[in-house]
């Protein structure tokens, strides 16, 4: 009995933490199936929910630039993206009513996810993200 429980736990652990994600320009590509795995794999995950509209197309380069700057400054967060056109479950699950839409998931934080509501550009996104990460760190998340 104990052996079977250990086996199940080891399988769950290996699936959660050994999952290989596809990336695009260093940003993790998620979908309805692997978003929960991504949220468990990183303590802090910023997801850009992209619907392919003209606003999404305009925001994409800002998001990539924000990722590069956050990486250069060693922000404790992983950037991800999710295509809403092919992943309707996530749109419903997170009550996404427009796009692009950014959510910051912070593991163990009961108020997570946090929605970015500022102007859709790199500077505003990074300022918001820096504040949210500082808040999470201060709270022990």
Backbone torsions as a table, in degrees:
resi	resn	phi	psi	omega
1	UNK	NA	-48.7	179.8
2	UNK	-64.1	-36.9	179.4
3	UNK	-63.9	-42.0	-179.8
4	UNK	-67.5	-36.2	176.6
5	UNK	-64.7	-43.6	178.3
6	UNK	-63.3	-38.7	178.7
7	UNK	-63.9	-45.5	178.9
8	UNK	-62.1	-45.9	178.7
9	UNK	-61.7	-39.6	179.8
10	UNK	-67.7	-35.1	177.1
11	UNK	-67.4	-45.6	178.7
12	UNK	-59.9	-45.3	-179.7
13	UNK	-61.7	-44.9	-177.0
14	UNK	-68.5	-36.2	178.1
15	UNK	-68.2	-41.2	-177.7
16	UNK	-69.3	-40.8	-170.5
17	UNK	-107.2	-4.6	179.1
18	UNK	-115.4	10.5	179.1
19	UNK	-68.4	136.0	178.9
20	UNK	-99.0	120.0	179.7
21	UNK	-97.2	144.1	172.3
22	UNK	-78.5	144.8	176.9
23	UNK	-125.3	156.4	175.0
24	UNK	-134.3	114.9	-176.7
25	UNK	56.8	32.7	178.7
26	UNK	87.9	-6.9	-178.5
27	UNK	-96.0	131.3	-178.3
28	UNK	-67.6	132.9	177.4
29	UNK	-97.0	116.4	-179.2
30	UNK	-111.7	170.8	177.1
31	UNK	-150.6	-179.0	-179.3
32	UNK	-56.9	-31.1	-176.3
33	UNK	-78.9	-40.7	-172.4
34	UNK	-107.3	3.8	-179.6
35	UNK	-62.4	-41.5	178.2
36	UNK	-63.9	-36.3	176.6
37	UNK	-64.9	-41.5	178.2
38	UNK	-62.3	-41.9	179.9
39	UNK	-64.0	-33.1	177.3
40	UNK	-79.8	-24.7	-175.2
41	UNK	-78.6	-29.3	-179.0
42	UNK	-124.8	140.2	-179.9
43	UNK	-62.8	-35.6	-178.3
44	UNK	-135.2	125.0	-175.3
45	UNK	-133.8	120.5	176.1
46	UNK	-100.6	120.4	-177.2
47	UNK	-113.7	129.2	172.3
48	UNK	-97.3	111.3	177.2
49	UNK	-87.7	113.4	-170.1
50	UNK	-112.9	125.4	-179.1
51	UNK	-101.0	1.9	178.2
52	UNK	79.9	8.3	179.8
53	UNK	-78.0	175.9	-178.2
54	UNK	-63.6	-33.4	178.7
55	UNK	-68.3	-37.1	177.8
56	UNK	-65.4	-43.7	179.7
57	UNK	-62.8	-37.0	178.2
58	UNK	-70.4	-34.2	-176.4
59	UNK	-78.7	-27.2	-175.2
60	UNK	-51.2	-49.0	-179.9
61	UNK	-63.2	-33.8	177.0
62	UNK	-64.4	-40.1	-179.2
63	UNK	-65.9	-42.9	177.5
64	UNK	-63.2	-43.8	178.4
65	UNK	-63.9	-39.2	177.6
66	UNK	-63.3	-42.0	176.7
67	UNK	-58.4	-47.5	-177.7
68	UNK	-62.3	-41.6	179.5
69	UNK	-69.8	-41.3	178.2
70	UNK	-62.2	-39.3	177.8
71	UNK	-66.1	-43.9	180.0
72	UNK	-63.3	-32.9	-179.6
73	UNK	-93.7	7.7	175.7
74	UNK	59.4	41.8	173.3
75	UNK	-63.3	140.8	179.6
76	UNK	-87.2	70.7	-178.6
77	UNK	-157.5	151.1	175.4
78	UNK	-111.8	135.2	178.2
79	UNK	-92.9	140.0	178.8
80	UNK	-141.4	164.9	176.4
81	UNK	-137.8	153.8	178.5
82	UNK	-143.0	129.2	180.0
83	UNK	-85.3	112.0	-177.6
84	UNK	-70.2	-23.7	-179.4
85	UNK	-64.6	-34.3	-176.8
86	UNK	-107.0	3.4	-177.4
87	UNK	-135.4	69.2	-175.8
88	UNK	-68.2	-24.0	-179.0
89	UNK	-61.7	-43.4	-179.3
90	UNK	-65.9	-37.2	178.6
91	UNK	-59.3	-44.9	179.3
92	UNK	-71.8	-42.8	-176.3
93	UNK	-60.6	-38.3	-177.1
94	UNK	-104.4	13.6	175.9
95	UNK	52.1	47.6	-178.7
96	UNK	-81.0	119.5	-175.6
97	UNK	-111.1	-3.5	178.4
98	UNK	-157.2	174.3	177.0
99	UNK	-156.3	155.5	2.1
100	UNK	-69.0	154.1	-173.3
101	UNK	-137.4	125.7	-178.7
102	UNK	-115.8	132.1	176.1
103	UNK	-125.7	136.4	174.7
104	UNK	-104.0	118.1	177.2
105	UNK	-98.1	125.8	179.1
106	UNK	-119.8	115.9	-176.4
107	UNK	-59.4	135.5	177.4
108	UNK	73.2	-0.8	178.7
109	UNK	-88.0	116.1	-176.4
110	UNK	-65.4	-19.6	179.6
111	UNK	-89.3	-6.1	-178.9
112	UNK	-73.0	145.4	7.2
113	UNK	-86.2	158.5	177.4
114	UNK	-106.1	134.9	-177.8
115	UNK	-98.0	130.9	173.8
116	UNK	-80.6	122.5	-176.5
117	UNK	-118.0	5.1	-177.5
118	UNK	-79.4	-176.6	176.1
119	UNK	-58.9	135.1	-174.6
120	UNK	-79.8	77.4	172.6
121	UNK	-145.3	168.3	-174.6
122	UNK	-61.5	-46.6	-175.3
123	UNK	-61.7	-47.2	-179.4
124	UNK	-67.2	-41.1	179.0
125	UNK	-61.7	-46.3	-178.5
126	UNK	-66.8	-38.2	178.1
127	UNK	-63.2	-44.6	177.6
128	UNK	-63.1	-45.5	-178.6
129	UNK	-62.9	-44.1	179.3
130	UNK	-58.8	-42.3	179.2
131	UNK	-66.4	-44.6	-179.8
132	UNK	-64.3	-39.1	178.5
133	UNK	-67.5	-38.3	176.7
134	UNK	-63.9	-42.4	177.6
135	UNK	-61.0	-45.0	179.9
136	UNK	-62.7	-42.0	179.4
137	UNK	-64.9	-41.7	179.2
138	UNK	-62.6	-32.2	-179.8
139	UNK	-87.2	-3.0	179.8
140	UNK	85.2	18.6	177.3
141	UNK	-101.2	NA	NA
